[in-house]
Amino acid sequence: MKKIFLNKNFSLIFMGSLVSNIGNTFFGSAVGWYVATLLGRGNEIQFGLFMAVGGAVQLILTPFCGVIADRLNKVRIMYLTDFIRGAVVLAAGYLVFQDISVTQTMVVLYSTQVLLAINGALFGPASSSLIPSVVKEEEFQSANSTMSLVGSIQGMVGLLLGAAIYAMFGIGWIFIINGLSFIFSAISEMFITVKEQKKTDLDFTSGLKDLKEGLKYLGTKKGLMQLMYGSLFLNFAFVPLMAVGFPILFNQILGTSLMQYNYVMVSWSVGTFIGAIIIGNLARNLKVFKAAGIGLVMMVVGWIAMTYLIYLILNGQIIYSTFFIWMIIVIFLTGMINMYLNIPLNTAFMKTIEPEYRGRAFSVVGTLSQAAVPLAVFLGGVLLQATDIITLAVSSLAILVVVVIYIFLNKNVTGFLRRLDQEQEADKEAPIQDLEPVLEQ
């Protein structure tokens, strides 16, 4: 993994993503907690709507932004969108500092969510599809596992930093620091040097045509689309409890602080961080089919444990400290399992998709896997306001079990995973040849 950082361009992508994502993480956590406190109990629907808006905007735009990423300069897209996000967040922070009303504050927060989502939809496909252009194919696994560390580190540092800043200085400084992190990231990304493919004119007709080609291309990968449908509903299972249920549980029901809530959330990031290191060194020898099977079953076990702990604390059968410790342990282990499941799959996808389709394919895959998230967040708020958090947790668990059974019983999906294993074995046996250099010297 250390060798990959000798690649200047990859290091710049990694550091730029890390800095901006740390700021984004503590921004999202602190603002979500702030809104939950601002709205109070009985407004779970509005809380869910706020948490869903950004995801909905990004979902709609991401496929089209993938087309743009394939046709325009990816590096320029990255640093321009980071500059814009930095300016937007700093402007929002200035307005929040003016001690405006609750209604005005919500307008500022909604507007910020939408603008961040628009630029995030452009940034995502550009950055993810750029990585295969700056590393050799035999380094894909190392690059993929290293980028997985970004999510883990941003969670560990961003969540705790956000809780500390929120407690000491208030919500205004959250905006300022996050805005500066975007600008710092943009400056570093300006130094990435990549030999871009020949560009063609971009217009609405060609954009739709390329998007259709991306969908058609993915359709030729038998079993991949069905796996993406499964991923869609897996998010439908995970998101309502994590994005809506947990903030309301800790903020309104248990009455804890943001720091205590974030300690629980950090345990997920620590788990994914350790998991990424371990799996990053072992993933070349892991079977994709086996990793998917074991990972999904263990996810179900982890979700059962979380649901049971919530039941125990709300029924007074355990004290808060016991609940707190065991919830941290369970979420930590679930984070490790997530890496065991995701890293081999992501690397296999990266090798499966041809370079000229990567921007379109990555954006379509990302859209399908995330399509349920905004609706799931909103419906999580609706269900939580109409019933209780136990019902929300059990409903999420039921969806998870159904999806896991669907994936195991779908012959196209299992066949696709087994073919990935066969291709990986063939790659091991074939002599490694250097790729033609793609970086500017």
N, C-alpha and C positions, 0 to 999 in steps of 0.2 A: 504493500500500500504506500510505503514511503516513496518509492520510485516514481509514482504518478505525479508527485508534487515537483519533480524536476522539470515537468512540462509547464512552461511559463503561462501559456494560455489557459490550460486547465486550472492552474493555481489561481489565476485572476478570476475565472468563472466561479471557482469554489469560494474564494474570499468575498467576492462581491455578493454572491448569494447568501453567504453566512451572515455578513454584517446587516444586510437589509432584512433578512428573515428573522434575525434576533429582534430587531426593532419592530418588525411586523407582529411577531408573536406576543411581546409584552403589550403592544398596542391593542391587539385583538382581545387579549385576556382582560386587560384593565378596562377597556371600553365596554366589553360585555358585562363585567361585574358592575361597572358604573351605571349602565342602563338598567340592570336588574334591581339595583338599589333605588334608582330614580323612579321606576315604575311601581315597585312593590308587588305584594301578592294580589292575585285576581287579574293580573294583566299578562299572564303567560302567553296568550295569543299574540299580543303586541310585541312581547320580547322575542318570540319565535319568528315573527315577521321581520323584525330588525336583523336578527341573526341570519335570516335567509336571503335578504335582498342582494347582498354582494355576490353570493354564490349563484343566484339566479341570473344576474347580469353576466357574470363570467361564463356561465354555462351556455348562454345564448350566443355569445360572441366568440368563444374559443375555437370552434371549427373554422370560422371564417378567418380568424387571426392566424390559424395554422397555415392557411393558404398564403396569407401575407408573409409569414415567416419563410416560406419556401421561395418566395419571389423577390424579397427585399433583403437588404443587408441585416443579418441577424444581430451582429454586434451593435449596430446603430440602433436597432429596435430596443435592445436591452438597456443601453445607457440613457436613451431619450425617455423611455417609460419610467425609469428610476428617477430621473430629474423631475419629471412631471409629478410623480407620486410624492416626492419630497416637498415640492412647492405646495401641493394640495394639502398635505398634512400640516405643514407649517402655518398655512393660512387658516385652517380649521382650528389649530391651537390658539392662534391669536384671537379668534372670535370667542372661543370658550373662555379665555382669560378675561373677557369683557363683562363677565357676570350676567349673562343673558338669561331669559326665562327658560323654563323647562321645555315649552313648545319650540322656542327658537333653537335650543340646544339639540333637540331631536331632529330638527330640520338640517342643522349643520352635520350631525352624525350620519343621517341617511344620505345626504349629498356626498359626504366623504366616502362612505361605503361604495356608492355607485361609481365614483371617479376612480377609486383604487381598483375596483373590479375591472373596469374597462382597460386600464393600463396593465393589470395583472394578466388579463386574457391575451394581451399582446406579448408580454414578457415570457410567459410560461412555454409556449411552443417554440419560441426563438431560442431560449436557453437550453431546453431539453434536446432539441434537434441539433444544436451546435456542438454538443459534447462529442458525438461520434466523428465529427469533422476535425477535432483537435487531438484525438488519441488514436492509436492503432487498434485494430480489431482484437488482438490478444490482450489489450489493456482495458477492454470494455468492462470486464468483471470488476477489476480494481476501481475503475472510474465510477461504476454504478454503486458499489458499496461505499466508496468514499463520499459520493454525493448524498447517500443515505444518511451519512453522519451529520449533514447540514440540518436535517429535520430534527435529529436527536439533540444536537448541541443548541439549536435555537430554542428548543423546548426547555432544556435545563437552565440555560442562562437567561433567556427571554422571560420566562414565567416568573422566576424568582426576582429578577431585576425589576420587572414591571410591578410586582407586588410591593417591593421596597420603595420604589419611586412614588407609586400611588399613595402609599401610607404616609410618606414624609412630605411630599410636595403637592399632591393632588393630581387631577386628571389633565390639567393644562400642560404640565411638563412631559407627560406621556406623548402628547402630540409633537412637541418640539424635538425630543430626542429621536423619535421615530422618523420625523422628517429629515433630520440631519443624517441618520443612518442610510436613508435612501440616496441622499446626495453623495455621501462617501462611497457607497457602492457604485453609483453611476460613474464617478471619477475613475475608479479602479478599472471598470469595464471598458473605458475608452482606450486602454492600452492593449486590449486583446487584438491580435493580428491573425486573421484567418483568410486564406485564399477562397473567395466566394465563387460559387458557380455562376455561369452566365445568366444574367437577369432578362426577363421578358416583361413586356408591358402588363400592368395589372389593371383589370377592369372587372365590373360586376359579373359579366357573362363568363369570362375565363375563371373567375374565382369560384363560381358555382360549379363550373365544369371540373375544376381541380378537386373540389370537395366531393363531388360524385365519384371521381376517379379514386379518391382515397377510400371511400366507402366500398366501392367495387373491388378495390385491391384487397382490402381486409376481408371481404367476403370470399376471396379465393383461398384464404387460410382456414381450411375446414376446422371447425370447433372453436376458433378464436372468437367469433362473434357471440356464440352461445356462452363462452366464458365471460365475455364482457357484460352480457345480460345478467349473469350471476353476480358479477362485481357490483352492478347497479343496485341489485336488491340487498347485497351485503351491506352497502352503505346505508340503505334504508333501515337495516337492522341496527347498525352501530350509532348513527348520527343522532337520532332523537334523544337518547339517554345522555350521550356525552356532551352534546352541544346545548341542550335545553334542560334536561333533567338534572345533571350534576350542578350547574350554576345555581338553579333554583333550590336544590337540596341543601347546598352548603350556605348560600346567601340568605334565603328566606325561611327554610324549615329548620335547619340546625343552627343558624345564626352565627356562623364562624366568620373569620376574617378572610380577605383575599389571599393572604400568605398561606394559611392552612389549606385552603382550596387548591392553591397552586402547588403546594408540596405533593398533593395527591396526583395532580396532572404531571408534575415533573417526573414522578415515578415511571410514567409511560415513556418519557423521553430518555431516561436513564436506561430503561429496558431496551429500547430501540438502539441506543448508542452502543451498548455492550453487545447486543445481538448483531449489529452491523459489523462490528470488529470481528466477532467470532465467525459469522457466516461469510464475511468477505474473504476470509482466509480459507474457508472450507468449501465455498459454493461451487467451485469448479468440479468438485467430486460429488456434489449432491445431485440426486435424481430429482428432476422437476416434479414428476408425478408423485413420488413419495413425499416430497416437501409439501406439496399442495394437500395431500391427504392428511398427513399428520398435523399440519398447520391448521387446517379447518376444524378438525376434531378438537384440538386443544383450544381453539378460539371459543367453541361452544362450552367447553368445561370452564374456561375463564369467565364467560358471560353468566353461567349458572352461579358461580361463586359470587360475582358482583351483585347479582339480583338477590341472593340469599342474605348477603351482608346488609343490604338496604332494608330488607324485610326485618332483620333482627334489630337494627338500631331504631327503626320507626315504631316497633312494637315493644321497646324497652327491655329487650332480652339481653342486650349487651350494652356496656357503657361506651361513651364516645371515643375514649382513648383506644379501646380494643378495636372498635370499628375502623378508626383512623389508621392504625398500624396494619391491620389485615387488608384494608382496601389498597394501601400503598403496595403491599406485597403482591396482591393479585394483579393489579394494573401493571406493575413492573414485569411480572412474568408474561403477561399478555403482550406487552411491548416487544419482548424478546421473540415470542412466537410470531409476531407480525413480520419481523425481519426474516425469520426462517422461511416464512411463506413467500414474501415479496421479492427478495433479492434474486433468487434463482429464476423466478418468473419474469422479472423485469429485464434481466440480462438475456434471457432466451428471446423475449420480444425484440430487443435491440438488435440481436443477430439475425432474426427472422426477416425484418423489414429492410428492403433495399433503400440505399441512400436517397434516391430522388423522390421517394414517397415518405420519408421520415417525418417531415414537418406536418404533412396532412394526416399521416397515420397516427402520430403521437397525439395530435389534437383531437382526432375522432375517438381514439381509445380513451383519452382523458375525459372527453365529454360523456361517453357512454358510461364509464365507471363512476362519474360524478353526477350523472343526470338526476339521480334520486335525492341528492343532498338537500337542495333548497326546499323542495316539497316536503321531505322528511323532517327538516327542522321546523317548518311551519306547522305541519300536522302534529309534531311532537308537542308544540305549544298548545294546540287545540285540545289534544288528548289530556295533557297535564292539567289544563284549566277545567276540563269537564269531569275528570276522574281524580287520580292521584298518581304519585310517582311509582308505586308498586305496579299498578296496571301498565304504566308506560314501560317499565323494565321487563315485565313478563311478555308484553306484546313484541318488544324488540327481540327477545330471546326466541319466541315462536317463529318469527320471520327468519332469524338466523338458522334455525334447525331445518326449516323447509328448504332454504337455499342450498345448504350443505348437502342435503339429500338429493336435490335436483342435479348438482354438479357431479356427485358420485354416480348417479344413474344415467347421466347423459353420455352416450357412447361417442358422440362427436367430440365432446370436451376431453374425455379420458384418452381418446385416440390422439387428439392434438398434443396433449401433454406427453404421451409416450413417444410421439414422433420427435418432439423437442429433445427428449433424452437420447434418442437414436442419433440425431444430428450432432448433439454434443459429444457423444462417443466417437462419431466419425471425425469430428474436429480434433479430438485428442490424438487419434491415430495418424492423422495427416500431418506432414511436415509443415512447420510454421514458416510462412513467407512474409517478408516485410511488405507493408502496403506502400504505395507511392506516397511521397510526402505531400501533405496538403497545407502545411503552414508556410507562410512567407519567411524566407530566410533573411 
